Amino acid sequence: MKNDPDSVKKFTAKYIRTLTCPSHMKQFYVAILPDVHLYISVGRKGNKAFCFRCKQDGNWKTLDLNCKFDESIPDTLARSALLEAQSRAAEITARRNRGENVFEQSQALNSSPTLQDLFDHYKIKHLEKSGKRTLENSNNFIRWFSRRNLNKKNATEFSHDDASKLHKQMEKTPGSANRAAQLGRAMFNFGIKTRFITRQDNPFSGLSLYPENQRDRVLSDEEAGRLIQAISDAPLMHCQERTLADLIMLWLLTGVRKKVMLSMEWSEIREEDWLWVIPASKMKGRKKQEILLGPAEIDILTRRKQLLIIDEKFQKYVFPSEKSASGHIEDPGNAWESLREKLGLEDLWIHDLRRSLASAMANTGASVAIVKQALAHTDERTTMKAYIRTNRQAQLEARQKAQQGWFEASKKSLEK
């Protein structure tokens, strides 16, 4: 790719998001990288996909690169799709320069779907229709498959050994390794069932999942202090840093589940008495939850509302997103991962913030019933785990006090 300023400007997710199809056209093509004949096609309904396009024998001809542009994913992940499209277009350009008729071969190429094609089929035909964590699965496919270049592999030739190798490579993070295997198994099962791929066996079937220790991670007071301090300097404007800061603080302060927080609506907040009324449809136990908000939560929400109004972004959701189909942020994504890495808290998950609140409440002496109601636990055994942890800490402190008496007596005996 030449350093053409116009090409550089167009080769960005931000530019592609601005493209629309003129009302009088069914399909609109925009050159992104002319040197490798990379174009983006924009449909009347806004669907966007990368393609190889050039003139042959005086007529325009187009090849689908099987690489769609997903409006819902963040720019950092969209960049991977851009680079993948560039790579595919460059490969076809090189073959064309060698004298191959790439358009005659397109039929043969399209009959051999890659893992990327298989996942796109699974996503469009199953995940999007059933509303099953489309964005989360898309991000996970990029992290676990695309970044290892497995997305380019032929889906019919992907073997059990390939699946086992992927699982083995991720053994240091057994939870992620198991989720990757489960995602692979699901998309292959769907592809076989719908006859998108011509094979009978699922390469991920029969994999023995790694044992996973039950999560028991909570923030220490020192870690919580570092986390709060790191986000306290976020700009007082509607931006990614401020949104992440507000999310983390509200998670810490209220302990609600991830999906409940991300889908929070202004209509759920009763400002006359500052009560957050979460409808039963959003709750795991299908029971309405009411959370009385304190001064810290009120300050965050009041400020957030003002910033959204100033930026003309105020709408239904407290954490809106123009990039997701739901209308709200579905995953804090790379911003959260970058913050964890910066603070040395790579092992901290969003749900650990909820568990940290339960543990901190137990440490203050709050009853099991209070903690259970505050966090809307459906099973009291979940609440009791916080008390077991607190009891162990109390035992340690009691032992240390007893030991301290012995150590002081020992010092006195040495002084005699």
N, C-alpha and C positions, 0 to 999 in steps of 0.2 A: 504494500500500500504506500503510495507517495504521500509526502507531507503536504497535501492540498488542504488549505485552511477550511474550505467549504466541506470537504469530505470528513475532516476531523469533527467539524461542528455537527454534521448529520449522524456520525457514528456514536451517538449517545442515546441512552434510554430516555432522557429528558426530551430530546428532539422528537423521537419516535412517538412519544405519548401525545404530542401536539397534533399529529397527523389525523386528518379526517377525509372521508370519501365525499367528493362533490355530489350533490343531490341528483344530478342528471346521469350519474355513472353507477354501474353495478360493482366495479372493481377499479381501484386506483393504484397505480404503481409509482413508487418513488425510488430513485437511485440513491443508495446509501454509500456504496464503495464502487464507483464505476470501473476501477482498474480490474476488479475481479467479478464484475457484472452482478454485484449483490444489490438486490432490490428488496423493498418491503411492500407487500400487497396489503391494501386497506379495503375491507369490505364495507358494504353499505351499513351493516349493523355494527361496524367498529372493530370487527375481528382483524387481527394483524398477523402476518406470517412472512418469513423470509423466503426469497426465491432467487434462483439464478435466471437472468433474463438478458437476451441479446438478439440481434438480428441475424438471421440465416436465410440465404437465398432471397434477400430483400424483404423478409417477413419477420415480425417479432415472434420469438418462441420463448416459452417459460418452463422452468423446471421447479417443482416444489422441493424445497430443501428439508421438508419434514422437521421444521424448526419454528415453532410459533412464538410470538412475542406475548408474554403474559403480563397484562396491565396491572395485576394485583401484587406482583412480587416487588420487593424493594430494589432500588437501582443497583446496589452491589451484587445482587443475585442476577438481575437482568443483564448485567455486564457479561456473565458467563454465557448466556444465550447469544449475545452479540458476537462474542469471540468464536463460539461454536459455528454460527452461521457464516462468519468470515472464513473459517477454516474449510467448511464444506464448499463454499463458492470458489475459494482459491484452488481447491483440489480439482473441481470440474473445469475451471479455467485452464489449469495446467494440462489436463487431458485433451481439452479442445485445441490447445496450442500444439499438441503433438499430432494433431490431425484426426482425432477420434470424433465420431459423430455422437456427441453426448446425449442428444435428444432421442436417438434411436434406442439407446441403452436405458432410457428412463423407465420403460415398462419392466425390464428385468430388475432394475434397482428397487422399484416400488414394491415388487413381489417379495422382497426380503426385508421385512421391517426390523429396525434396530430396537434396542431396549428403550431408547428415547421414544420411538414410535409407539411401542407397547405401553409405556407409561402414559403418554398423551391420550391414547385410546382409553385406558383405564380411568384417567382423570375426567375426560369429557363425557364418556358414556356411563360412568358409575359414580365417581366422587361428586361431580358437580350436580348430577341429578338427585343424588341422595343427600347432598349437603354434609358429607362426611369429611370435615377438616381438609378441604381442598388445598388451601395455602400451606398448611403445616406439612402435608404430604409432598407438595411440590418442592418446598424448601429442603425437606429431608432427602428427596430423590437427588437433588443437586448436590447436597453435602456428601451423601453416601455412594452414589453411583457416578454422577457426572464428573465430579472432581477426581475420580479414579479412571476417567475415560471409559467406563463400562457402558455408558449410554450409547456409544458408537458400535458396540458389539451386536452381531446378528442375533436376534431373539431366538431363532430356531436352532442356532448352533451353541447358544449359551449352555454350558454343561453343569452337572452337579459339582464337578471339581471347581468350576469357576465360582459357584455359589459358596462352596466350602472355603475357598481361598479368601473371598470377601469377608466372611464371618470370622475367619481366623485372624485377618489383618486388624479387626476391630476388637479383639478379645480384651484389651486393656480397659475398654468401656463396655462391659457386658450388656448393659441396658440398651445402648445404641446398637450394638451388634445384633441383638435379638430383634429390635424394632426393624432394622434393615432387612433381616431375613424374613420377617413377617410381611413387610411391604413387598418384597420380591415375590413371595409366595402368593400374595393376594393379586398382584397384577398379572402374574403368569396364569393363575387359576381363571381369572376373568378373560384373559386373552384366548385361552384354550376353549373355555365355555362358549364364547361368542364367535369362535372360529376366526379370530383375527390372526392367529398364528397357527401353522399346521404342525402341531406336535401333540403327543398324548401325555408325555411326562412333564412334571413340574420340577425344574432343577433345584428348587428350594425345599421340596418335600423330603422328609427324612432327616433333616438337619437337627442335631441335638442342641437345644438352646442352652446357653450358659446359665448357671444358677445366679440369681440376683439377690443380693442382700437387701432386706427391707430398709427403705430409706429412714434414717434417724438423724439427719443433718439439721442442726439448728444454728442460728447465729449466736456467737458469744456477744457479750456487751461491747467488747472492743471492736469486733467485726461490724456490729450494727452501727457503732459510732463512726467507723471509717466509711461505711456505705452512705450514711446520712450526710456526712461531711462532704463526700465526693459529689453528691447531687445537689447540695445546698447552693452551689454557685451557678446553677443553670440560669441562662439569660431569662429575664422577665419579659418574654415575648413568646408568641406561639411558634415553637420550633421543635425539632426532634429531641434535643437535650431537655427542654422543659417538659415535654410530654412524658419522656422516660422517667424524669424525676418525680412528676406527679403520680405516675403509675406505681412506682416503687414505694413511695411514701404511703399511698392509700392502701396498697397491699399489706404493708407492715402494720398500719394503724387499724385496719378492719379485718384482715385475715380471710377475706372472701376468696373463693376459687377463681382461677385464671379467667375462665370464660365469662363469669359473672361480672368481673371488673371491666374487661374489655368491651362488653356489650352494655355497660351502664348507660341509662337514658336519663336526661334531665327531668322527664316526667315522673321518674321514680323517686325524685328527691322532693320531699315536702318541706319547703323552706320556712313555713310558718312555725314548725317545731323541729326542723332539721332532722327528719326521720327518713332514712333510705328504705323504701318498701320494695323488696325484690320479689317479683311475681313467682308463683310456684312453677311456672313453665321453664324458668331458668335454673331452678334448684335441683340438685342431684336427688334429694329425697322427695321431690314434687310437693314441698310444703313452703308456703310463703315465709320469707324471713324479713324481719324489721330490725334495722340497725340504727340506734340513736347516735348521731354524729357529734363528736366533741369539737372543741375550738380548733384543734390542728386540722381535722378533716374539713371543717367549714372554711377555714382560711384557704386551703388548697382549692376547693371547689369554687369559692367566690372569685378568687383570682383567675382561675382557669376560665370561668364564664366571661369575665371581663376581657381577657386576652383574645378569646375566640370571637367575641363581638367586634373588638377593634380590628381584628384581621379578617372580618367578614366570613368567618368559618363556623359561626354558631349554627347548629342544627339539632337534629334529634339526639345524637349520641354525645356523651361527654368526651370520648376519644374517637373523633370522626376520622375517616380515611376515604379519600377520593379514589384510591387504587384498589380497594377490595369490593367484591360484589355485595357484601353484607352492609357496607356503609360505615363500618367501624374498624379500628385496628384489630387484626386477628392474631398477631404475634409481634412481640417487641423486637424479635429478630436480632440482626447484627449489632444494633446499638447496645442491647443487653449483654451480648457475648463479649463485646469490646470492653464494657465497663467491668465485667467479672474478671477478665484477663488483667486489666489495669490494676485492680485491687488485690490480685492473687486469690480470687474466690471462684476459680474455674469449676469447682465441684458444687457450687450453690445453684439450685434450681428455683424457679418461681414458686413452686409449691412449698419449698423450704421456708419461705417468708411466712406463710400461713402457719406452718408447724412451729416456727420461732415465736409467733405471738401466743400460741397455746402454751408453750413451755414457759414463756415469761409470765403469763397470767398465773400459771400454776405456782411459779416461784414466789409470787406475791401473796399466795395463800387463798386465791379464788377457789371456790368449791368446784367439784366435778360437774355439777349441774350447770353452774354459770358458764364454765368454759364450753361445755357441750352445746348450750344454747347460743353462745356468742359466735361459735364457728359452724353452727348448723350441722354438727356431726349426727349421722343417722345411727351410729353404733357407739355405745358408751366405751367399748374397748379401745376405740381410736383415741378418745379423750384420755383414758387411763394411761396411755403410753407417755403422755406428758408428765403425769404424776410419778410414774416409775422412774423417769429420768430425774425429776426433781428430788425424789426420795433418795436416789443414789448420791446426788450431790450433797444432800443433807447428811447422809451417812459419812461421806468423805470429810466434810467439815467437822463433824463430831469426832471422827478418828484423829484428825489433825490437832484438834484442841487437846485431846487426851495425850497425843504424842508430844505436844509442845511442853506439857508438864514434865514428862520424862526427860526431855532434852534439857530443860532448865535445871532439873535436879541433877542431871549428869554434869552440867557446867559447874554447879555449886560444889559437887564432890571433888572436881579437879582443882578448885580454888583453895581447898583446905590443905 
